[in-house]
Amino acid sequence: MHINGKWMLCDDGVIRPVAPAIVHVADGRWVKVAFLLDAGADRTVFSSAFLDLLQPLEVVESEPMRLAGIGGQAASITVDTTIACIKDDGRPMTVRGTFRVFAESESADIPVLGRDVTNNFSVIYDYPNQTVALLAPPHSYEIKRPS
């Protein structure tokens, strides 16, 4: 399986690796989303821009969890939904699960695809060759020494 990502110029002027996807929201629609690929992120988290679309899918937890990162702790909710990435053959690859949504707009301005999803792939961030890819069998990669 091969999912093509891309290098995207973000609002702050920094170019970052993203994977385009769609997310199933509460009213039954599929909404486009560009996920930041972050090898340091433990969990997939939607930005607060998705809060109104996903809040009706909230899963009530016995103990509320706060997310923590470089910017400190942030309030969030847990939702049960489906994310779909489009493979290079045009077919969707879906991941159903529980994901987090930031409750505060200051927390993050772009959704993050965390290792809860990316650990299922070989993730390639290749800025010099402008390549971003998520690979799973039968696709693979090989690192070669120059001859």
DSSP file (Angstrom, degrees, kcal/mol; ACC not computed):
  #  RESIDUE AA STRUCTURE BP1 BP2  ACC     N-H-->O    O-->H-N    N-H-->O    O-->H-N    TCO  KAPPA ALPHA  PHI   PSI    X-CA   Y-CA   Z-CA
    1    1 A M              0   0    0      0, 0.0   135,-2.4     0, 0.0     2,-0.4   0.000 360.0 360.0 360.0 139.0    0.0    0.0    0.0
    2    2 A H  E     -A  135   0A   0    133,-0.2    86,-2.7   131,-0.0     2,-0.5  -0.981 360.0-174.5-136.1 121.2    1.3    3.4   -0.9
    3    3 A I  E     -A  134   0A   0    131,-2.6   131,-2.3    -2,-0.4     2,-0.5  -0.973  20.5-139.5-115.5 123.9   -0.2    6.7    0.3
    4    4 A N  E     +A  133   0A   0     -2,-0.5   129,-0.2    82,-0.5     2,-0.1  -0.706  22.6 179.4 -85.6 127.1    1.3    9.9   -1.2
    5    5 A G        -     0   0    0    127,-3.1   127,-0.4    -2,-0.5     2,-0.3  -0.303  11.8-148.5-101.8-164.8    1.8   12.8    1.1
    6    6 A K  E     -C   18   0B   0     12,-2.3    12,-2.9    -2,-0.1     2,-0.6  -0.978  22.3-100.9-159.2 166.7    3.3   16.2    0.2
    7    7 A W  E     -C   17   0B   0     -2,-0.3     2,-0.4    10,-0.2     8,-0.1  -0.878  44.5-164.6 -94.7 123.9    5.3   19.1    1.5
    8    8 A M  E     -C   16   0B   0      8,-3.2     8,-2.6    -2,-0.6     2,-0.7  -0.919  21.9-129.2-119.3 135.0    2.9   21.9    2.4
    9    9 A L  E     -C   15   0B   0     -2,-0.4     6,-0.2     6,-0.2     2,-0.1  -0.720  34.8-151.5 -77.7 117.0    3.6   25.6    3.0
   10   10 A C    >   -     0   0    0      4,-2.7     3,-2.3    -2,-0.7   100,-0.0  -0.364  28.9 -96.7 -88.8 169.6    1.8   26.3    6.3
   11   11 A D  T 3  S+     0   0    0      1,-0.3    -1,-0.1     2,-0.1    -2,-0.0   0.756 122.5  57.8 -57.7 -27.8    0.4   29.6    7.5
   12   12 A D  T 3  S-     0   0    0      2,-0.2    -1,-0.3     1,-0.0     3,-0.1   0.371 120.4-106.0 -87.2   6.4    3.6   30.4    9.5
   13   13 A G  S <  S+     0   0    0     -3,-2.3     2,-0.4     1,-0.3    -2,-0.1   0.476  80.7 126.4  86.8   2.1    5.7   30.2    6.4
   14   14 A V        -     0   0    0     -5,-0.0    -4,-2.7    -6,-0.0     2,-0.5  -0.775  57.4-133.0 -97.0 138.2    7.3   26.8    7.3
   15   15 A I  E     +C    9   0B   0     -2,-0.4    -6,-0.2    -6,-0.2    -8,-0.0  -0.795  34.0 176.0 -91.3 126.4    7.1   23.8    4.9
   16   16 A R  E     -C    8   0B   0     -8,-2.6    -8,-3.2    -2,-0.5     2,-0.4  -0.908  34.5-102.8-132.0 155.8    6.0   20.6    6.6
   17   17 A P  E     +C    7   0B   0      0, 0.0    20,-2.6     0, 0.0     2,-0.3  -0.652  45.8 174.7 -80.0 129.9    5.2   17.0    5.6
   18   18 A V  E     -CD   6  36B   0    -12,-2.9   -12,-2.3    -2,-0.4    18,-0.2  -0.934  27.1-145.6-132.9 156.9    1.4   16.3    5.5
   19   19 A A  E     - D   0  35B   0     16,-2.4    16,-2.5    -2,-0.3     2,-0.2  -0.985  22.9-135.3-120.2 118.4   -0.8   13.5    4.4
   20   20 A P  E     + D   0  34B   0      0, 0.0    66,-0.5     0, 0.0     2,-0.3  -0.502  40.4 148.4 -73.2 143.3   -4.1   14.4    2.8
   21   21 A A  E     - D   0  33B   0     12,-2.8    12,-2.6    -2,-0.2     2,-0.3  -0.885  39.4-119.8-154.4-178.5   -7.1   12.5    4.1
   22   22 A I  E     -ED  84  32B   0     62,-2.4    62,-3.0    -2,-0.3     2,-0.4  -0.972  19.6-151.2-132.2 151.7  -10.8   12.7    4.8
   23   23 A V  E     -ED  83  31B   0      8,-2.4     8,-2.6    -2,-0.3     2,-0.6  -0.969  18.5-123.6-126.5 140.3  -12.6   12.3    8.1
   24   24 A H  E     - D   0  30B   0     58,-2.6    58,-0.4    -2,-0.4     6,-0.2  -0.722  36.3-161.1 -82.3 117.2  -16.2   11.1    8.7
   25   25 A V    >   -     0   0    0      4,-2.6     3,-2.1    -2,-0.6    29,-0.2  -0.450  32.2 -92.5-100.9 173.9  -18.0   13.8   10.7
   26   26 A A  T 3  S+     0   0    0     27,-2.2    28,-0.1     1,-0.3    27,-0.1   0.765 120.0  55.7 -59.5 -32.6  -21.1   13.7   12.8
   27   27 A D  T 3  S-     0   0    0     26,-0.2    -1,-0.3     1,-0.1     3,-0.1   0.363 120.3-102.9 -86.1   9.3  -23.6   14.6   10.1
   28   28 A G  S <  S+     0   0    0     -3,-2.1    -2,-0.1     1,-0.3     2,-0.1   0.304  81.4 125.2  93.6  -9.4  -22.4   11.7    7.9
   29   29 A R        -     0   0    0     -5,-0.1    -4,-2.6     1,-0.0     2,-0.5  -0.357  59.7-126.6 -78.6 162.3  -20.3   13.8    5.5
   30   30 A W  E     -D   24   0B   0     -6,-0.2     2,-0.4    -3,-0.1    -6,-0.2  -0.961  27.7-161.9-106.6 126.9  -16.6   13.2    4.7
   31   31 A V  E     -D   23   0B   0     -8,-2.6    -8,-2.4    -2,-0.5     2,-0.1  -0.913  19.8-114.1-115.7 135.8  -14.5   16.3    5.2
   32   32 A K  E     +D   22   0B   0     -2,-0.4     2,-0.3   -10,-0.2   -10,-0.3  -0.363  37.7 176.1 -66.3 143.6  -11.0   16.9    3.8
   33   33 A V  E     -D   21   0B   0    -12,-2.6   -12,-2.8    -2,-0.1     2,-0.6  -0.991  25.4-147.2-147.9 141.7   -8.2   17.2    6.2
   34   34 A A  E     -D   20   0B   0     -2,-0.3     2,-0.5   -14,-0.2    -2,-0.0  -0.958  22.6-153.8-109.4 116.1   -4.4   17.6    5.9
   35   35 A F  E     -D   19   0B   0    -16,-2.5   -16,-2.4    -2,-0.6     2,-0.3  -0.768  12.4-129.9 -93.0 129.9   -2.6   15.8    8.7
   36   36 A L  E     -Df  18 112B   0     75,-3.3    77,-3.0    -2,-0.5     2,-0.7  -0.614  23.2-131.6 -67.8 131.4    0.8   16.9    9.8
   37   37 A L  E     + f   0 113B   0    -20,-2.6     2,-0.5    -2,-0.3    77,-0.1  -0.818  33.4 175.1 -89.2 115.9    3.1   13.9    9.9
   38   38 A D    >   -     0   0    0     75,-1.2     3,-1.7    -2,-0.7    77,-0.2  -0.921  23.5-166.7-130.2 104.0    4.8   14.0   13.3
   39   39 A A  T 3  S+     0   0    0     -2,-0.5    -1,-0.1     1,-0.3    76,-0.1   0.686  92.0  55.3 -63.7 -17.6    7.1   11.1   14.3
   40   40 A G  T 3  S+     0   0    0     -3,-0.1     2,-0.5    74,-0.0    -1,-0.3   0.520  83.6 100.1 -92.8  -5.9    7.1   12.5   17.9
   41   41 A A    <   -     0   0    0     -3,-1.7    74,-2.8    72,-0.2    75,-0.2  -0.707  53.6-164.6 -86.3 123.7    3.3   12.5   18.3
   42   42 A D  S    S+     0   0    0     -2,-0.5    74,-0.8    72,-0.2     2,-0.3   0.858  72.1  31.4 -70.6 -36.3    2.0    9.6   20.3
   43   43 A R  S    S-     0   0    0     72,-0.2     2,-0.4    71,-0.1    72,-0.1  -0.860  82.0-108.8-128.3 155.2   -1.7   10.1   19.2
   44   44 A T        -     0   0    0     -2,-0.3    56,-2.0    54,-0.2     2,-0.4  -0.707  42.2-177.2 -79.6 130.6   -3.7   11.4   16.3
   45   45 A V  E     -hG 100 112B   0     67,-2.1    67,-3.0    -2,-0.4     2,-0.3  -0.997  19.1-143.2-137.2 130.9   -5.3   14.8   17.2
   46   46 A F  E     -h  101   0B   0     54,-3.0    56,-2.7    -2,-0.4    64,-0.1  -0.667  28.9-112.4 -86.8 146.4   -7.6   17.0   15.3
   47   47 A S    >   -     0   0    0     -2,-0.3     3,-2.0    54,-0.2     4,-0.1  -0.284  35.1-101.0 -69.6 164.9   -7.2   20.8   15.6
   48   48 A S  G >  S+     0   0    0     60,-0.6     3,-1.7    56,-0.3     4,-0.4   0.656 114.8  80.9 -65.5 -14.6  -10.0   22.7   17.3
   49   49 A A  G 3  S+     0   0    0      1,-0.3    -1,-0.3     2,-0.1     4,-0.2   0.741  94.8  48.4 -60.7 -21.2  -11.3   23.7   13.8
   50   50 A F  G <> S+     0   0    0     -3,-2.0     4,-2.3     1,-0.1     5,-0.3   0.413  83.4  98.3 -96.4  -0.1  -12.9   20.2   13.8
   51   51 A L  H <> S+     0   0    0     -3,-1.7     4,-2.7     1,-0.2    -1,-0.1   0.924  84.2  44.6 -58.1 -50.1  -14.5   20.5   17.3
   52   52 A D  H  4 S+     0   0    0     -4,-0.4    -1,-0.2     1,-0.2    -2,-0.1   0.857 116.4  48.1 -64.0 -33.9  -18.0   21.4   16.1
   53   53 A L  H  4 S+     0   0    0     -4,-0.2   -27,-2.2     1,-0.2   -26,-0.2   0.821 124.3  29.1 -74.7 -31.3  -17.9   18.8   13.4
   54   54 A L  H >< S+     0   0    0     -4,-2.3     3,-2.4   -29,-0.2    -2,-0.2   0.624  92.6  90.3-106.5 -16.7  -16.7   16.0   15.6
   55   55 A Q  G >< S+     0   0    0     -4,-2.7     3,-2.0    -5,-0.3    -3,-0.1   0.835  81.9  61.2 -56.4 -36.0  -18.0   16.9   19.1
   56   56 A P  G 3  S+     0   0    0      0, 0.0    -1,-0.3     0, 0.0    -2,-0.1   0.708 100.3  57.6 -63.8 -14.5  -21.3   14.9   18.6
   57   57 A L  G <  S+     0   0    0     -3,-2.4    23,-1.9     2,-0.1    -2,-0.2   0.251  80.6 142.1 -94.1  12.0  -19.1   11.8   18.2
   58   58 A E  B <   -I   79   0B   0     -3,-2.0     2,-0.5    21,-0.2    21,-0.3  -0.244  44.9-143.8 -60.4 137.8  -17.5   12.3   21.6
   59   59 A V        -     0   0    0     19,-3.0    19,-0.4     0, 0.0     2,-0.4  -0.909  19.3-127.3-100.7 124.5  -16.8    9.2   23.7
   60   60 A V        -     0   0    0     -2,-0.5     2,-0.3    17,-0.1     3,-0.0  -0.597  26.6-158.7 -76.4 127.0  -17.4    9.8   27.4
   61   61 A E        -     0   0    0     -2,-0.4    -1,-0.0     1,-0.1    17,-0.0  -0.809  23.0-133.1-107.1 147.7  -14.4    8.8   29.4
   62   62 A S  S    S+     0   0    0     -2,-0.3    -1,-0.1     1,-0.3    -2,-0.0   0.860 102.1  28.3 -66.2 -34.5  -14.3    7.9   33.1
   63   63 A E  S    S-     0   0    0     -3,-0.0    -1,-0.3     0, 0.0     0, 0.0  -0.966  90.2-126.7-129.5 116.6  -11.3   10.1   33.6
   64   64 A P        -     0   0    0      0, 0.0     2,-0.4     0, 0.0    13,-0.1  -0.297  24.9-143.9 -60.3 142.2  -10.8   13.1   31.3
   65   65 A M        -     0   0    0     11,-0.2    11,-0.5     0, 0.0     2,-0.4  -0.891   6.1-153.7-111.4 138.8   -7.4   13.2   29.6
   66   66 A R  E     -K   75   0C   0     -2,-0.4     2,-0.2     9,-0.1     9,-0.2  -0.912  18.9-129.7-107.2 138.3   -5.3   16.3   28.9
   67   67 A L  E     -K   74   0C   0      7,-2.2     7,-2.7    -2,-0.4     2,-0.4  -0.604  21.8-160.3 -84.2 147.3   -2.8   16.2   26.0
   68   68 A A  E     +K   73   0C   0      5,-0.2     2,-0.2    -2,-0.2     5,-0.2  -0.982  24.6 133.8-130.4 141.9    0.7   17.4   26.7
   69   69 A G  E >  S-K   72   0C   0      3,-1.6     3,-1.8    -2,-0.4   -28,-0.0  -0.784  70.9 -49.6-158.0-158.2    3.4   18.5   24.2
   70   70 A I  T 3  S+     0   0    0      1,-0.3     3,-0.1    -2,-0.2    -2,-0.0   0.858 132.6  51.7 -59.1 -36.7    5.9   21.2   23.6
   71   71 A G  T 3  S-     0   0    0      1,-0.3    -1,-0.3    36,-0.1     2,-0.2   0.381 117.0-112.3 -83.0   5.3    3.4   23.9   24.3
   72   72 A G  E <   -K   69   0C   0     -3,-1.8    -3,-1.6     2,-0.0    -1,-0.3  -0.641  61.8 -16.8  99.0-159.8    2.3   22.3   27.6
   73   73 A Q  E     -K   68   0C   0     -5,-0.2     2,-0.3    -2,-0.2    -5,-0.2  -0.542  59.2-171.3 -86.4 150.1   -1.0   20.7   28.5
   74   74 A A  E     -K   67   0C   0     -7,-2.7    -7,-2.2    -2,-0.2     2,-0.1  -0.999  24.4-115.6-142.8 142.0   -4.2   21.2   26.5
   75   75 A A  E     +K   66   0C   0     -2,-0.3    28,-2.4    -9,-0.2    29,-0.6  -0.475  43.8 162.6 -73.1 145.5   -7.8   20.3   26.9
   76   76 A S  E     - J   0 102B   0    -11,-0.5     2,-0.3    26,-0.3    26,-0.2  -0.965  29.6-134.5-154.3 167.7   -9.3   17.8   24.5
   77   77 A I  E     - J   0 101B   0     24,-2.1    24,-2.2    -2,-0.3     2,-0.4  -0.869  21.7-123.9-121.8 162.0  -12.1   15.5   23.9
   78   78 A T  E     - J   0 100B   0    -19,-0.4   -19,-3.0    -2,-0.3     2,-0.3  -0.907  28.6-173.3-106.2 134.1  -12.1   11.9   22.5
   79   79 A V  E     -IJ  58  99B   0     20,-3.2    20,-2.6    -2,-0.4     2,-0.6  -0.919  22.1-137.3-125.5 153.6  -14.2   11.0   19.5
   80   80 A D  E     + J   0  98B   0    -23,-1.9     2,-0.3    -2,-0.3    18,-0.2  -0.949  51.8 122.6-108.6 114.0  -14.9    7.7   17.7
   81   81 A T  E     - J   0  97B   0     16,-2.3    16,-2.4    -2,-0.6     2,-0.4  -0.861  54.7 -98.3-155.6-173.8  -14.7    8.2   14.0
   82   82 A T  E     - J   0  96B   0    -58,-0.4   -58,-2.6    -2,-0.3     2,-0.4  -0.971  20.8-162.7-124.7 135.8  -13.1    7.0   10.7
   83   83 A I  E     -EJ  23  95B   0     12,-2.6    12,-2.8    -2,-0.4     2,-0.4  -0.936   9.7-164.2-112.2 138.5  -10.2    8.6    8.8
   84   84 A A  E     -EJ  22  94B   0    -62,-3.0   -62,-2.4    -2,-0.4     2,-0.4  -0.990   5.9-168.6-128.0 129.1   -9.6    7.6    5.2
   85   85 A C  E     - J   0  93B   0      8,-2.4     8,-3.1    -2,-0.4     2,-0.6  -0.878  27.1-121.5-107.4 146.3   -6.4    8.2    3.2
   86   86 A I  E     - J   0  92B   0    -66,-0.5   -82,-0.5    -2,-0.4     5,-0.1  -0.790  25.5-141.0 -93.0 123.1   -6.4    7.7   -0.6
   87   87 A K    >   -     0   0    0      4,-3.1     3,-2.3    -2,-0.6   -84,-0.2  -0.250  30.5 -99.2 -75.3 167.3   -3.9    5.1   -1.8
   88   88 A D  T 3  S+     0   0    0    -86,-2.7   -85,-0.1     1,-0.3    -1,-0.1   0.675 124.0  59.9 -64.6 -15.8   -2.0    5.6   -5.0
   89   89 A D  T 3  S-     0   0    0    -87,-0.2    -1,-0.3     2,-0.2   -86,-0.1   0.372 120.1-108.9 -91.1   5.1   -4.5    3.3   -6.8
   90   90 A G  S <  S+     0   0    0     -3,-2.3    -2,-0.1     1,-0.3    -4,-0.0   0.342  81.0 121.8  88.7  -6.6   -7.3    5.7   -5.9
   91   91 A R        -     0   0    0     -5,-0.1    -4,-3.1     1,-0.1    -1,-0.3  -0.634  64.4-111.8 -90.0 148.7   -8.9    3.5   -3.3
   92   92 A P  E     - J   0  86B   0      0, 0.0     2,-0.5     0, 0.0    -6,-0.2  -0.502  16.8-154.3 -78.9 147.8   -9.4    4.6    0.3
   93   93 A M  E     - J   0  85B   0     -8,-3.1    -8,-2.4    -2,-0.2     2,-0.3  -0.988  22.8-156.9-116.2 116.1   -7.6    3.1    3.2
   94   94 A T  E     - J   0  84B   0     -2,-0.5     2,-0.4   -10,-0.2   -10,-0.2  -0.712  17.4-168.9-104.5 148.2   -9.7    3.6    6.3
   95   95 A V  E     - J   0  83B   0    -12,-2.8   -12,-2.6    -2,-0.3     2,-0.4  -0.979   9.3-166.3-130.3 117.3   -8.7    3.6   10.0
   96   96 A R  E     + J   0  82B   0     -2,-0.4     2,-0.3   -14,-0.2   -14,-0.2  -0.867  35.6  98.8-103.9 137.6  -11.5    3.5   12.5
   97   97 A G  E    S- J   0  81B   0    -16,-2.4   -16,-2.3    -2,-0.4     2,-0.5  -0.986  71.1 -57.2 177.5-168.9  -10.8    4.4   16.1
   98   98 A T  E     + J   0  80B   0     -2,-0.3     2,-0.3   -18,-0.2   -18,-0.2  -0.882  52.1 174.6-101.4 132.1  -10.8    6.9   18.9
   99   99 A F  E     - J   0  79B   0    -20,-2.6   -20,-3.2    -2,-0.5     2,-0.3  -0.856  26.5-112.4-131.7 164.1   -8.9   10.1   18.3
  100  100 A R  E     -hJ  45  78B   0    -56,-2.0   -54,-3.0    -2,-0.3     2,-0.4  -0.680  17.8-161.0-100.8 154.1   -8.5   13.3   20.1
  101  101 A V  E     -hJ  46  77B   0    -24,-2.2   -24,-2.1    -2,-0.3   -54,-0.2  -0.992  25.4-121.0-132.4 124.6   -9.8   16.8   19.2
  102  102 A F  E     - J   0  76B   0    -56,-2.7   -26,-0.3    -2,-0.4   -51,-0.2  -0.428  15.3-157.4 -63.4 137.3   -8.2   19.9   20.8
  103  103 A A  S    S+     0   0    0    -28,-2.4     2,-0.4    -2,-0.1   -27,-0.2   0.557  74.2  61.9 -91.3 -11.1  -10.8   21.9   22.7
  104  104 A E  S >  S-     0   0    0    -29,-0.6     3,-1.5     1,-0.1     4,-0.5  -0.959  73.3-140.9-123.4 135.3   -8.9   25.2   22.5
  105  105 A S  T 3  S+     0   0    0     -2,-0.4     3,-0.3     1,-0.3   -56,-0.1   0.731  99.7  63.6 -66.4 -21.9   -7.9   27.1   19.3
  106  106 A E  T 3  S+     0   0    0      1,-0.2    -1,-0.3   -58,-0.1     3,-0.1   0.640  87.0  76.1 -75.3 -13.2   -4.5   28.0   20.7
  107  107 A S  S <  S-     0   0    0     -3,-1.5     2,-0.3     1,-0.2    -1,-0.2   0.926 111.4 -22.5 -69.7 -48.3   -3.4   24.4   21.0
  108  108 A A        -     0   0    0     -4,-0.5   -60,-0.6    -3,-0.3    -1,-0.2  -0.956  40.6-153.1-163.8 143.4   -2.7   23.6   17.3
  109  109 A D  S    S+     0   0    0     -2,-0.3   -62,-0.1     1,-0.1   -98,-0.1   0.480  84.7  46.5-101.2  -2.2   -3.6   25.0   13.9
  110  110 A I  S    S-     0   0    0    -64,-0.1    -1,-0.1   -77,-0.0   -75,-0.1  -0.999  87.7-111.0-139.1 135.9   -3.2   21.7   12.0
  111  111 A P        -     0   0    0      0, 0.0   -75,-3.3     0, 0.0     2,-0.5  -0.289  32.6-138.8 -61.7 151.4   -4.3   18.2   12.8
  112  112 A V  E     -fG  36  45B   0    -67,-3.0   -67,-2.1   -77,-0.2     2,-0.9  -0.953   4.7-146.4-119.4 129.1   -1.6   15.7   13.6
  113  113 A L  E     -f   37   0B   0    -77,-3.0   -75,-1.2    -2,-0.5   -72,-0.2  -0.844  32.9-163.4 -92.3 108.3   -1.4   12.1   12.4
  114  114 A G    >>  -     0   0    0     -2,-0.9     4,-2.6   -77,-0.1     3,-1.8  -0.177  34.9 -90.3 -90.8-179.9    0.3   10.4   15.3
  115  115 A R  H 3> S+     0   0    0    -74,-2.8     4,-1.7     1,-0.3   -72,-0.2   0.658 114.1  78.4 -67.6 -16.2    2.0    7.0   15.8
  116  116 A D  H 34 S+     0   0    0    -74,-0.8    -1,-0.3   -75,-0.2   -73,-0.1   0.794 115.9  19.5 -60.3 -24.9   -1.2    5.4   16.8
  117  117 A V  H X4 S+     0   0    0     -3,-1.8     3,-1.7     2,-0.1    -2,-0.2   0.768 123.8  54.3-106.2 -47.1   -1.8    5.4   13.0
  118  118 A T  H >< S+     0   0    0     -4,-2.6     3,-2.2     1,-0.3    -3,-0.2   0.696  88.8  77.0 -70.6 -17.9    1.6    5.8   11.4
  119  119 A N  T 3< S+     0   0    0     -4,-1.7    -1,-0.3     1,-0.3    -3,-0.1   0.636  86.2  65.8 -65.0 -10.1    3.2    2.9   13.2
  120  120 A N  T <  S+     0   0    0     -3,-1.7     2,-0.3    -5,-0.1    -1,-0.3   0.431 105.7  49.0 -85.4   0.4    1.3    0.7   10.7
  121  121 A F  S <  S-     0   0    0     -3,-2.2     2,-0.7    15,-0.1    15,-0.2  -0.866  82.3-114.5-134.0 162.1    3.5    2.2    7.9
  122  122 A S  E     -B  135   0A   0     13,-2.8    13,-2.6    -2,-0.3     2,-0.5  -0.934  43.2-153.3 -90.2 120.5    7.0    2.9    6.9
  123  123 A V  E     -B  134   0A   0     -2,-0.7     2,-0.5    11,-0.2    11,-0.2  -0.867   8.6-162.1-105.4 126.9    6.9    6.7    6.8
  124  124 A I  E     -B  133   0A   0      9,-3.0     9,-1.8    -2,-0.5     2,-0.6  -0.934  11.8-178.7-113.3 122.0    9.3    8.5    4.5
  125  125 A Y  E     +B  132   0A   0     -2,-0.5     2,-0.6     7,-0.2     7,-0.2  -0.936  14.3 165.9-113.8 102.4   10.0   12.2    4.9
  126  126 A D  E   > +B  131   0A   0      5,-3.0     5,-2.8    -2,-0.6     4,-0.2  -0.802   7.8 170.7-124.1  88.2   12.4   13.1    2.1
  127  127 A Y  T > 5S+     0   0    0     -2,-0.6     3,-1.5     3,-0.2    -1,-0.2   0.918  75.2  56.9 -68.1 -44.1   12.7   16.9    1.7
  128  128 A P  T 3 5S+     0   0    0      0, 0.0    -1,-0.2     0, 0.0    -2,-0.1   0.870 118.2  34.7 -56.8 -35.2   15.6   17.0   -0.8
  129  129 A N  T 3 5S-     0   0    0      2,-0.1    -2,-0.2    -3,-0.1    -3,-0.0   0.316 110.1-123.1 -99.7   8.2   13.6   14.8   -3.2
  130  130 A Q  T < 5 +     0   0    0     -3,-1.5     2,-0.4    -4,-0.2    -3,-0.2   0.885  62.3 143.9  53.1  45.1   10.2   16.4   -2.2
  131  131 A T  E   < + B   0 126A   0     -5,-2.8    -5,-3.0  -125,-0.1     2,-0.4  -0.949  27.3 172.8-118.7 134.9    8.8   13.0   -1.3
  132  132 A V  E     + B   0 125A   0     -2,-0.4  -127,-3.1  -127,-0.4     2,-0.3  -0.979  20.3 162.1-133.6 124.6    6.4   12.2    1.5
  133  133 A A  E     -AB   4 124A   0     -9,-1.8    -9,-3.0    -2,-0.4     2,-0.5  -0.999  33.6-152.8-147.6 145.8    5.0    8.6    1.6
  134  134 A L  E     -AB   3 123A   0   -131,-2.3  -131,-2.6    -2,-0.3     2,-0.4  -0.989  28.5-170.3-114.2 123.3    3.4    6.1    3.8
  135  135 A L  E     +AB   2 122A   0    -13,-2.6   -13,-2.8    -2,-0.5  -133,-0.2  -0.912  16.7 163.1-121.3 142.4    4.2    2.5    2.8
  136  136 A A    >   -     0   0    0   -135,-2.4     3,-1.9    -2,-0.4   -15,-0.1  -0.962  48.6 -29.4-146.1 157.8    2.8   -0.9    3.8
  137  137 A P  T 3  S+     0   0    0      0, 0.0     3,-0.1     0, 0.0  -135,-0.0  -0.141 123.7  31.6 -49.8 139.7    3.1   -4.3    2.1
  138  138 A P  T 3  S+     0   0    0      0, 0.0     2,-0.2     0, 0.0  -136,-0.0  -0.992 117.6  67.1 -87.0  -1.3    3.3   -5.0   -0.8
  139  139 A H    <   +     0   0    0     -3,-1.9     2,-0.3  -138,-0.1    -4,-0.0  -0.498  61.1 154.9 -78.6 149.8    5.2   -1.7   -1.1
  140  140 A S        -     0   0    0     -2,-0.2     2,-0.3    -3,-0.1    -4,-0.1  -0.907  28.5-131.7-155.3 180.0    8.6   -1.3    0.6
  141  141 A Y        -     0   0    0     -2,-0.3     2,-0.4    -6,-0.1    -6,-0.0  -0.933   7.9-151.9-139.1 165.1   11.7    0.8    0.2
  142  142 A E        -     0   0    0     -2,-0.3     2,-0.6     2,-0.0    -2,-0.0  -0.999   9.6-143.5-140.4 136.0   15.4    0.1    0.2
  143  143 A I        -     0   0    0     -2,-0.4     2,-0.3     0, 0.0    -2,-0.0  -0.893  26.4-170.7-100.5 124.3   18.4    2.3    1.2
  144  144 A K        -     0   0    0     -2,-0.6     3,-0.0     0, 0.0    -2,-0.0  -0.853  22.0-124.8-117.6 149.4   21.4    1.8   -1.0
  145  145 A R        -     0   0    0     -2,-0.3     2,-0.0     1,-0.1     0, 0.0  -0.683  41.5-100.5 -83.1 143.4   24.9    3.0   -0.8
  146  146 A P              0   0    0      0, 0.0    -1,-0.1     0, 0.0     0, 0.0  -0.383 360.0 360.0 -62.4 144.3   26.2    4.9   -3.8
  147  147 A S              0   0    0     -2,-0.0    -2,-0.0    -3,-0.0     0, 0.0   0.466 360.0 360.0 -73.8 360.0   28.3    2.7   -6.1
